């Protein structure tokens, strides 16, 4: 597991229940930080 930076933690706190988009400056790839419990709900939620 990778530990988030203080800046990422602050962004997560400020975002509340919303996901936080982060970018890798070397590759330009975007990622989404999402609490594990929210991710679990998305993964295991059956879609109609």
Secondary structure, DSSP 8 states (H G I E B T S, - for coil): -----HHHHHHHHHHTTS-EEEE-TTT--EEEE--HHHHHHHHH----
